[in-house]
Amino acid sequence: MAQVMLDQVSKTYPNGHVAVHGMDLDIADGEFLVLVGPSGCGKSTLLRMIAGLESITGGELRIGDRVVNDVHPGDRDIAMVFQNYALYPHYTVARNIAYPLRLAKRPKDEIDRRVREVAAMLELTDYLDRKPGQLSGGQRQRVAMGRAIIRDAALFLMDEPLSNLDAKLRVQMRGEIARLQRRVGTTMVYVTHDQVEAMTMGHRVAVLKEGRLQQIGTPDEIYRSPANTFVASFMGTPPMNLVEARLRTGKGGTEVVLGGVDVPLPAAERGYPEGPVTVGVRPEHLLDASILGDTARHVRIPAIVEYVEALGAEKNVYVTLGAIRGDATSAGAPIACRFPAESAVVADAKVELALDPARIHLFDAESGAALR
């Protein structure tokens, strides 16, 4: 295992494009860190710099106690799993898994023993004599993982390894990779554009945008306390609702107007000056007041249902805030709510939302940075 430290690491291409801006990251020994962000945010470039497949144009990269900026990939003690599996089609599963040890000229009995151990760990024992073309996508991905595991490397790097799999198999493989990392205890850096993968797999999540680190923390910290509007809207399905509004001083202290209703803010947020602000609310915190029991601490906000996505156990309900359509406080995309399945709301109907003011997030209207 190994600690990975990035100190102001950057990547600038010859054409002047800066893919990664002065990245500071400290990945603990044995940690599972997920790099997540939209296409073009620099996450794969960053992973490839850690692997040695991309040169570093600024800063310092350490793996363990070594500075590895100029160390050849083969000398970094890493194992990498790619999106396209990169298996040898003419080799059996056993030979594909054994390839790193054969390359290192390890004794045959050691190779056979290690292949059996890894195959058992990944439930591939019955497939050792098959070739990749005879396997399912999930089995091929496990073979690629087995080839990485057998090296017993200090660091595992995974570049969107599940993106070629169907939805059901991705869910299964997410669990398998997370369990595998806990079992072997190796430091792992995992790249994905899928925020569900990031939230369900990693010990910590690093959110990137345009080559810059936006926030790093546990999945719960990222979700509950986003650092800015980008993180707030990127992490979560449906994403956090962001509404442009104004803070003002009312009879009960600082308040914000949503859907024509004055929503008083908790005491801890009453020191903010009056003016424009971006209000964020998670869909699950906009409740159907008609089926909510105790609403004493909630503010009721009128809305009109635009459309409903019935998902079985719950419903995603998209509304326009206010008693009539076109209300100025809800201009733009409909507001997403997450209601239980028993909610009877239908499109074009009026509905009352119940909102606990303590669930409101406030962001600076210009910079998008969280105000608390």
DAZI-V977751 format. One record per run of one state. SS is the DSSP state (H for helix, E for strand, L for the rest). FROM is the first residue (numbers start at 1). TO is the last residue. If there is no record, write none. Layout:
BEGIN
<<SS FROM TO> <SS FROM TO>>
END
This chain:
BEGIN
<<L 1 3> <E 4 12> <L 13 17> <E 18 27> <L 28 31> <E 32 36> <L 37 42> <H 43 51> <L 52 57> <E 58 63> <L 64 65> <E 66 67> <L 68 72> <H 73 75> <L 76 77> <E 78 81> <L 82 91> <E 92 92> <H 93 103> <L 104 107> <H 108 121> <L 122 124> <H 125 127> <L 128 130> <E 131 131> <H 132 134> <L 135 136> <H 137 149> <L 150 154> <E 155 159> <L 160 166> <H 167 184> <L 185 186> <E 187 192> <L 193 194> <H 195 201> <L 202 203> <E 204 209> <L 210 211> <E 212 217> <L 218 218> <H 219 224> <L 225 227> <E 228 228> <H 229 234> <L 235 240> <E 241 250> <L 251 252> <E 253 258> <L 259 260> <E 261 264> <L 265 266> <H 267 269> <L 270 274> <E 275 281> <L 282 282> <H 283 285> <E 286 288> <H 289 291> <L 292 297> <E 298 310> <L 311 313> <E 314 321> <L 322 327> <H 328 330> <L 331 334> <E 335 340> <L 341 349> <E 350 356> <H 357 359> <L 360 360> <E 361 364> <L 365 368> <E 369 370> <L 371 372>>
END
